[in-house]
Amino acid sequence: MFRKLLVTMLAAAALVVAGAPAATATPTPAASIAKSCGRGYTHAVINGQQKCLRRGQFCTHSADRQYRRYGFRCTKYYANVARYRLT
């Protein structure tokens, strides 16, 4: 009787341990996108960071090629604030 109980408990412990890695698995790329953008904004990944883009926002001129993927340009310089803005 004791041996049967011991075998059952060891089997249950093995199942718990075998199931643990599934709970700590890394999320899929689709599930890791957490940022959602409001109406009028475009979701983008610029320099490895998620952004919500809209015309007129400040931008990084050196990342202009990345902005162009999403239909924006970062070439308009505003001297009064000494920064570039999305067009």
CYANA upper distance limits for C-alpha pairs under 8 A (distance plus 0.5 A):
  1 MET  CA      5 LEU  CA      6.88
  2 PHE  CA      6 LEU  CA      6.68
  3 ARG  CA      7 VAL  CA      6.70
  4 LYS  CA      8 THR  CA      6.71
  5 LEU  CA      9 MET  CA      6.68
  6 LEU  CA     10 LEU  CA      6.67
  7 VAL  CA     11 ALA  CA      6.63
  8 THR  CA     12 ALA  CA      6.71
  9 MET  CA     13 ALA  CA      6.65
 10 LEU  CA     14 ALA  CA      6.64
 11 ALA  CA     15 LEU  CA      6.85
 12 ALA  CA     16 VAL  CA      6.87
 13 ALA  CA     17 VAL  CA      6.74
 14 ALA  CA     18 ALA  CA      6.52
 15 LEU  CA     19 GLY  CA      6.60
 16 VAL  CA     20 ALA  CA      6.86
 17 VAL  CA     21 PRO  CA      8.34
 19 GLY  CA     23 ALA  CA      7.71
 20 ALA  CA     24 THR  CA      7.36
 21 PRO  CA     25 ALA  CA      6.69
 27 PRO  CA     31 ALA  CA      6.59
 27 PRO  CA     32 SER  CA      6.80
 28 THR  CA     32 SER  CA      6.89
 29 PRO  CA     33 ILE  CA      7.41
 35 LYS  CA     50 GLN  CA      7.57
 36 SER  CA     43 HIS  CA      7.62
 36 SER  CA     52 CYS  CA      8.46
 37 CYS  CA     41 TYR  CA      6.32
 37 CYS  CA     42 THR  CA      7.13
 37 CYS  CA     43 HIS  CA      6.52
 37 CYS  CA     52 CYS  CA      6.18
 40 GLY  CA     54 ARG  CA      7.45
 41 TYR  CA     52 CYS  CA      6.12
 41 TYR  CA     53 LEU  CA      5.80
 41 TYR  CA     54 ARG  CA      5.70
 42 THR  CA     52 CYS  CA      5.88
 42 THR  CA     53 LEU  CA      5.53
 42 THR  CA     54 ARG  CA      7.13
 42 THR  CA     70 TYR  CA      8.06
 43 HIS  CA     50 GLN  CA      7.67
 43 HIS  CA     51 LYS  CA      6.40
 43 HIS  CA     52 CYS  CA      5.25
 43 HIS  CA     53 LEU  CA      6.92
 44 ALA  CA     50 GLN  CA      6.26
 44 ALA  CA     51 LYS  CA      5.70
 44 ALA  CA     52 CYS  CA      6.70
 44 ALA  CA     53 LEU  CA      7.44
 44 ALA  CA     70 TYR  CA      7.39
 45 VAL  CA     49 GLN  CA      5.77
 45 VAL  CA     50 GLN  CA      4.97
 45 VAL  CA     51 LYS  CA      6.40
 46 ILE  CA     50 GLN  CA      6.94
 46 ILE  CA     51 LYS  CA      7.25
 46 ILE  CA     63 ALA  CA      7.74
 46 ILE  CA     66 GLN  CA      6.73
 46 ILE  CA     67 TYR  CA      7.66
 47 ASN  CA     63 ALA  CA      7.76
 47 ASN  CA     66 GLN  CA      8.43
 53 LEU  CA     57 GLN  CA      7.73
 54 ARG  CA     86 LEU  CA      7.72
 55 ARG  CA     72 PHE  CA      8.09
 55 ARG  CA     85 ARG  CA      8.11
 55 ARG  CA     86 LEU  CA      5.60
 55 ARG  CA     87 THR  CA      5.76
 56 GLY  CA     85 ARG  CA      5.83
 56 GLY  CA     86 LEU  CA      5.53
 56 GLY  CA     87 THR  CA      6.74
 57 GLN  CA     85 ARG  CA      5.80
 57 GLN  CA     86 LEU  CA      6.00
 58 PHE  CA     83 ARG  CA      7.39
 58 PHE  CA     84 TYR  CA      6.28
 58 PHE  CA     85 ARG  CA      4.83
 58 PHE  CA     86 LEU  CA      6.79
 59 CYS  CA     74 CYS  CA      6.70
 59 CYS  CA     83 ARG  CA      8.20
 59 CYS  CA     84 TYR  CA      6.16
 59 CYS  CA     85 ARG  CA      5.83
 59 CYS  CA     86 LEU  CA      6.57
 60 THR  CA     64 ASP  CA      7.52
 60 THR  CA     74 CYS  CA      7.47
 60 THR  CA     84 TYR  CA      7.31
 61 HIS  CA     74 CYS  CA      5.96
 61 HIS  CA     75 THR  CA      7.08
 61 HIS  CA     84 TYR  CA      6.93
 63 ALA  CA     67 TYR  CA      7.02
 63 ALA  CA     74 CYS  CA      8.23
 64 ASP  CA     68 ARG  CA      6.77
 64 ASP  CA     73 ARG  CA      6.55
 64 ASP  CA     74 CYS  CA      5.60
 64 ASP  CA     75 THR  CA      7.82
 65 ARG  CA     69 ARG  CA      7.44
 66 GLN  CA     70 TYR  CA      7.99
 67 TYR  CA     71 GLY  CA      7.22
 67 TYR  CA     72 PHE  CA      5.75
 67 TYR  CA     73 ARG  CA      6.45
 67 TYR  CA     74 CYS  CA      7.49
 68 ARG  CA     72 PHE  CA      5.43
 68 ARG  CA     73 ARG  CA      6.08
 72 PHE  CA     86 LEU  CA      6.73
 72 PHE  CA     87 THR  CA      6.30
 73 ARG  CA     86 LEU  CA      6.09
 73 ARG  CA     87 THR  CA      5.78
 74 CYS  CA     84 TYR  CA      6.82
 74 CYS  CA     85 ARG  CA      6.45
 74 CYS  CA     86 LEU  CA      5.39
 74 CYS  CA     87 THR  CA      6.97
 75 THR  CA     84 TYR  CA      7.08
 75 THR  CA     85 ARG  CA      7.81
 75 THR  CA     86 LEU  CA      7.88
 75 THR  CA     87 THR  CA      8.13
 76 LYS  CA     84 TYR  CA      6.05
 76 LYS  CA     85 ARG  CA      6.27
 76 LYS  CA     86 LEU  CA      7.51
 76 LYS  CA     87 THR  CA      7.44
 77 TYR  CA     82 ALA  CA      7.63
 77 TYR  CA     83 ARG  CA      6.38
 77 TYR  CA     84 TYR  CA      4.93
 77 TYR  CA     85 ARG  CA      7.08
 78 TYR  CA     82 ALA  CA      6.18
 78 TYR  CA     83 ARG  CA      6.17
 78 TYR  CA     84 TYR  CA      6.49
 78 TYR  CA     85 ARG  CA      7.83
 79 ALA  CA     83 ARG  CA      7.42
